[in-house]
Amino acid sequence: MAINSIDRRNFLKGMLSGSLSVAVPAGAWTLPIRAPQRETNDNGPDYAFVVDVNQCIGCGKCVEACKGENHVPDEVTRTWVERYVATDRGIYVDSPKTALEGFPEAVPEAVGKRAKWAAFVPKLCNHCKQAPCVQVCPVGATFRSPEGFVLVDPAHCIGCGYCMQACPYGARFINPVTHIADKCTWCYHRVVKGLLPACVTVCPTGARRFGDLDDPRSPVSEVFATDNYSTLKPYMHTDSMCFYLNLPREVI
């Protein structure tokens, strides 16, 4: 059943069975990383994406909007949401239908009874400045645009799948219709027209934010100026441009 309410706390409590509180212990979060260095970009803005895990309610509206905006086939996805539930026996993770229809209101009973905390974690392409997918593409079909977007040139992609293997975030796939590499583009076609990515526009809680690092008034610049944040798999040294607030260290 999809989530209709944006009362995240009540939803998570109901999801975990019984009267268990889902307060997250202080040690559950990742250590903050340093603010990204702003590039001197003669060609325009320096874009970044921010996800606030504490604000995500797992409604799936972002996934639905992405599919509609980008004509993504049913069997694949450009963005998805994972649910993490921590117990004393380990971490339970699920993402039914990539969260397209939200999440069931209950995890397995054995998990719910032992749960300590839970979180919804949206995932998408990180548009890395040191992108492994760009480095391994044998024909140069994957590239960074002047605006900093990692894109795929459909006229040159041969569908070899090397970029899929190189991506540490699992963000790439071979499109079953076009038979070439595909992924989240941060809605490049919208951004160059002055619009926000589709997933950002439909998020009911503001969990997804997008903006220009060079603009001190943008939502992402405000985050970097005031909050601690993390990236996925920082040890990969990809210089990810997708940043997370309140990210549990158990998230992979």
Sequence and secondary structure as in RCSB ss.txt:
>XXXX:A:sequence
MAINSIDRRNFLKGMLSGSLSVAVPAGAWTLPIRAPQRETNDNGPDYAFVVDVNQCIGCGKCVEACKGENHVPDE
VTRTWVERYVATDRGIYVDSPKTALEGFPEAVPEAVGKRAKWAAFVPKLCNHCKQAPCVQVCPVGATFRSPEGFV
LVDPAHCIGCGYCMQACPYGARFINPVTHIADKCTWCYHRVVKGLLPACVTVCPTGARRFGDLDDPRSPVSEVFA
TDNYSTLKPYMHTDSMCFYLNLPREVI
>XXXX:A:secstr
       HHHHHHHHT TT      GGGB            TTS  EEEEEEGGG     HHHHHHHHHHT  TT
  S EEEEEEEETTEEEEE GGGGTT   S   HHHHHHEEEEEEEEE     TT HHHHH TTS EEE TTS E
EE TTT     HHHHH TT   EE TTT SEE   SSHHHHTTT   HHHHH SS  EEEEETT TTSHHHHHHH
H   B SSGGG    SEEEES BTT  
